[in-house]
């Protein structure tokens, strides 16, 4: 069965290249089609993450992959692009989060959908709203309304298209 999924991509190491390469690799995921890609947004590190500004984007995919298979595939992309898991606040070449999976609510040890901190992060909500403003992120809460309610007021700049 084909479902829609939204991936959030972020990078603060290696310039624009890791983000662009991650988009191309996500485009090539088996059983998946890239429907929409947001622009790239720049933001200051959030939540104690060290390093320079982050580049963030969101992808809307149509996919036959189950959520845990999609997560495994994105982890392989991260490894191929040099991501090394370390402290939560460490700089990263690429981070790919499964933000939303067509109405699914999952509470597994390694996977929570929607992403557990999505509603707190303006840098994630802005690109998500660009590609799917009507996605229901919580019961009765669409993405555009979640962005309007988001307490995070950190500066986020729309920079360029991928």
C-alpha positions in Angstrom: 0.0 0.0 0.0 1.3 3.5 -0.9 1.4 6.0 2.0 2.6 9.5 2.3 5.5 10.3 4.6 7.4 13.5 5.5 11.1 13.5 6.1 12.9 16.3 7.8 16.5 16.8 6.8 19.1 18.8 8.6 22.9 19.5 8.4 25.4 21.8 9.9 28.6 20.3 8.6 29.9 20.2 5.0 28.0 23.1 3.5 25.2 22.5 1.1 26.4 19.2 -0.4 25.2 16.7 2.3 21.7 18.1 2.2 21.5 18.0 -1.6 23.0 14.5 -1.7 20.5 13.3 0.9 17.6 14.6 -1.2 18.9 12.7 -4.2 19.3 9.5 -2.2 15.8 9.8 -0.7 14.5 10.3 -4.2 16.0 6.9 -5.1 14.5 5.0 -2.2 12.9 1.7 -3.4 9.1 1.8 -3.7 9.1 5.6 -3.2 8.5 8.7 -5.2 9.5 12.2 -4.2 6.3 14.3 -4.4 7.6 17.6 -3.1 10.8 19.1 -1.7 10.7 22.3 0.4 13.2 25.1 0.1 16.3 25.1 2.3 15.9 27.0 5.5 18.8 28.3 7.7 18.5 28.4 11.5 20.7 28.7 14.5 21.5 25.4 16.4 18.6 24.4 18.5 18.5 22.6 21.9 22.2 22.9 22.7 23.5 21.5 19.4 27.1 22.8 18.8 28.4 24.1 15.5 27.3 26.5 12.8 23.9 27.3 11.4 21.7 24.4 10.2 20.3 23.9 6.8 16.9 22.3 7.0 14.4 21.0 4.4 11.4 18.6 4.3 10.5 16.0 1.7 7.0 14.6 1.0 7.3 11.0 -0.3 4.8 8.5 -1.6 6.2 5.2 -0.4 5.4 1.6 -0.1 7.9 1.3 2.7 6.6 0.7 6.2 7.7 3.3 8.7 10.4 1.1 10.3 11.7 0.2 6.8 11.8 3.9 5.8 13.6 4.7 9.1 16.2 1.9 8.3 16.7 3.2 4.8 17.2 6.8 6.0 19.8 5.6 8.6 21.7 3.9 5.8 21.7 7.2 3.9 23.0 9.0 6.9 25.8 6.5 7.3 26.7 6.7 3.6 27.0 10.5 3.9 29.3 10.4 7.0 26.9 10.7 9.9 28.4 9.3 13.1 26.0 9.0 16.0 27.4 10.6 19.1 26.0 13.0 21.7 22.6 14.4 20.9 24.1 17.9 20.7 26.9 17.0 18.3 27.3 18.6 14.9 26.2 16.4 12.0 26.7 16.1 8.3 23.1 14.9 7.9 20.2 14.1 10.0 17.1 12.5 8.5 14.0 12.3 10.7 10.7 10.6 9.9 8.4 13.5 11.0 5.1 12.2 9.8 3.7 9.0 8.2 0.1 9.4 6.9 -2.0 9.4 10.0 0.1 6.8 11.9 0.8 7.2 15.6 3.7 5.0 16.6 5.3 4.7 20.1 8.2 2.3 19.6 11.6 2.5 21.4 13.4 3.4 18.2 10.6 5.2 16.3 8.0 7.7 17.4 5.6 9.1 14.7 4.8 11.9 14.5 8.3 13.0 15.6 8.1 13.7 19.4 9.6 17.2 19.3 8.1 18.3 16.0 5.5 20.7 17.5 8.3 22.5 19.4 10.6 23.2 16.4 9.9 26.1 14.1 12.9 25.1 11.9 11.1 21.8 11.2 7.6 23.1 10.9 8.4 25.8 8.4 9.6 23.5 5.6 7.0 20.9 6.5 4.2 23.6 6.1 5.6 24.6 2.8 5.1 21.1 1.3 2.1 19.8 3.4 0.3 22.6 5.4 -2.8 20.3 5.8 -1.0 17.3 7.3 -2.6 16.4 10.6 0.2 16.3 13.2 -2.0 15.7 16.2 -5.7 15.0 16.6 -7.4 18.1 15.2 -4.1 19.9 14.6 -3.0 20.6 11.0 0.6 21.6 10.3 -0.2 25.3 9.5 -2.0 25.7 12.8 0.9 23.9 14.7 3.3 26.4 13.2 1.1 29.4 14.2 1.0 28.0 17.8 4.7 27.0 18.0 6.3 28.7 21.0 9.8 28.5 19.3 10.4 32.0 17.9 14.0 31.3 16.8 15.1 33.0 13.5 14.6 30.8 10.5 15.4 32.1 7.0 14.2 30.6 3.7 17.3 30.5 1.5 17.2 28.6 -1.7 15.5 25.7 -3.5 17.0 22.3 -4.0 
